[in-house]
Amino acid sequence: MITLNIKSFVATLNQTKYLNFLFEHKDEVRKGTTLCLLLCLTYICVQLTLSVLANMHKPTIEQTNIAILRSEAQDISAYRNLFGDFHNVAFKEDYKTVKPTRLNLTLIGTIFKEKGALAIIRSSNSKSKVYQKGDNITSGALLKDIAKDYVVIKTGGKLEKILIKFDYIDTKKPHKNKTLDLNSR
């Protein structure tokens, strides 16, 4: 303990001597500190000035001739109707009076293309198939004509219709969402 106190006394004595030296020579210390700060400030100003001058250099841009190529005009009429043009065919008046068929056939949809129309029809015992005008759907049922929302077939010498069945959504009534849990087995 005594040795520790002696060391701290000596350190305090040295600090006191140092402070006394600074106090006695305070004008020289003030001048030296001011000179150091002035040199640092001068260095910062020179660096700032040089960086501004370096950025003022404007690069020269060579003039070049740029040729703009025009694209050739393309006929987009081929893309207008992806599923083909629908031509309103003047159906006979008796098609409006033709009664729906009693056969177990369902019209899924119709497709109109350039060379004619196609009908997607599902029969009770098979999957959906694509038919065109003049095809036999079942034995004794001939596809006579295809319209936008129905087809006309000829069975036993009589004309019958197969209508597309739509599920219309009433926007005024609240819609019931169905939820399906894919994780349950």
C-alpha positions, 0 to 999 in steps of 0.5 A, a space after each residue: 500500500 505504501 508503495 502505491 501511495 508513493 507512485 501516485 504522489 510522484 505522478 501527481 507531482 509530475 502533473 503539477 510540474 507539467 501544468 506549471 510549465 504550461 501555465 508559465 509558457 501559456 503565450 507560446 503554447 497558445 501561439 503553437 496551438 493556433 499555428 497547428 489549427 491554422 495549418 489544418 484549416 489551410 490543408 482542408 481548404 486546399 483539398 476542397 479547392 482542388 476537388 472543385 477545380 477537378 470537377 470543373 473540367 468538362 469532357 469533350 463529346 465527339 459529334 457522331 451521326 446516328 442513323 435511325 432505322 424505321 421498322 417495317 409496317 406490319 399488318 396487325 389485322 391477323 392478330 385482331 381476332 385470335 379465335 377467328 372472325 365471327 361472321 353473322 350468318 343469316 340463319 333461317 327463321 325456323 331455327 328460332 322455332 326449333 326445340 331443344 334436343 332430348 338427347 343427352 348432349 351438352 354444348 360446351 362452346 363454339 369456335 369460329 375460324 376462317 374456314 368455318 366454325 367448330 363446336 365442342 360437344 360432350 355426350 353422356 358416355 364420352 369426353 368432349 369432342 370437337 365437331 364441325 358442320 356435317 359431322 355425326 355426333 352420335 348415330 343418327 345425329 348430324 351437326 347441321 349448323 353452328 351459331 354463337 350460343 347454340 348448334 342445330 342438329 338433325 335427328 330422325 329428319 327433324 331439327 333440334 337445338 343444343 344450347 350452351 348452358 351459362 351460369 350467370 352471376 347476379 351482381 346484386 346478390 352476395 356471391 358465395 365463395 367456395 373454399 377448398 382445403 388442398 392440405 386435407 386428404 
